[in-house]
Amino acid sequence: MKYSKQEVMQYVQEEDVKFIRLAFCDVFGRQKNISIMPQELPRAFDYGIAFDASSVAGFGDETHSDLLLRPDTETLMVLPWRPEHGKVVRMFSGITYPDGRPFECDTRNLLKNAVAQAADAGYRFSFGAEQEFYLFHLDENGKPTKIPYDDAGYMDIAPDDRGENIRREICLTLEQMGIRPESSHHEEGPGQNEIDFRYSNAVTAADNAMTFRTVAKTIAHRNGLIADFGPKPLADKPGNGFHINVSVNASANAADPMDALPPMIAGILEKTREMTIFLNPSQDSYQRFGSQKAPKYISWSNGNRSQLIRIPAAEGEYRRAELRSPDPTANPYAAFALIIYAGLYGITNKLPLPPAADYNLYKADAANLAQFSQLPADLQAARKAAFDSPFIRAHIPTAILDIYCGRQLP
């Protein structure tokens, strides 16, 4: 639901809310929050809540450390796992300097700007996320292990699939929060699971991706487990993907009411290498590429899961492109923003879609593979591709680019 400031304050009073979490994330998409008491809510709305940015990775040093959180009333959600009496609610928050200027490392605002530019050009992008994760046991001291919760395989059922009840609890919790999971199932790896979400606008989809990770980790911990979203938790098993489904629709003010999906895909294909560091930001991300349905080559096809981009079998509003290279360590706000900009690049330049690769790239011979460019082979190659890219520099603030490319890493 969309709430006004007055409605939020009324809700907090009438529903026995005792804590309000103001949520945000660092440049790498790690969620943070500050809890305030109800009496501080008017101040949060009018002036913002200050925090020490120097303690957040990539947000600056001690010389310019004060930033303000400004809650977004449209993101109000109750946290169902907290007490029923003395409820806890959460709102995502924008980040500004004390003088009101947007903070350049606020990636949620970065995505909002991308959405606005797309709207000005006459296009609306929608996103649906598919995130995979492993369930591992904790040891006797409550520390994470790499021992899978089960030995089930793809879409197996109970009793082999022991994660069934965990996924059920995650889905029901998300539903209580107003988020609609579309499907859930056991994945190929032992203890590996996937939950998929319905299409939303870009900012809502990114918010939901962040919320999902928090809920999955919380529910897993309540059951004595850990939800591991790392790109390659087990060296000899499938990695975790963050498959991003994206569609685009032209509005009445679009300059050209063409079918925008093919040139959107062409734009993403052309810019993929340059933006890979934002889709795959950790060293382990590159251990996943090229095996067990994770792409290695820059290609596309219809329904073919060996490709970087596939067009799933669907019609009408469900027609979309699925980008298969990202993993769950990606910051969804930065990832979605760059996908929008790459898609717009393809649309505005009317890029032709290259021929489809309608065969299995994992089994193709060297002659066929030689015609395709490859994704960066490692973290350093991905950093260089981004740092040298005019496209990335046009859309990613220098402060964020320097952090991702290792120039200002903590």
Secondary structure, DSSP 8 states (H G I E B T S, - for coil): ----HHHHHHHHHHTTEEEEEEEEE-TT--EEEEEE-GGGHHHHHHT-EEEEGGGSTTS--GGG-EEEEEE-GGG-EE-TTS-SSSEEEEEEEEEE-TTS-B-TT-HHHHHHHHHHHHHHHTEEEEEEEEEEEEEEEE-TTS-EEEEES----TT--TTT-TTHHHHHHHHHHHHHTT--EEEEEE-SSTTEEEEEE--EEHHHHHHHHHHHHHHHHHHHHHTTEEEE--S-SSTTS----EEEEEEEEE-TT-S--S--HHHHHHHHHHHHHHHHHHHS-SGGGGGSTTSTT---B--EEES-TTSSEEE-S--GGG--EEE----TTS-HHHHHHHHHHHHHHHHHTT--------S-TTT--HHHHTTS-B--SSHHHHHHHHHT-HHHHHHS-HHHHHHHTTSS--
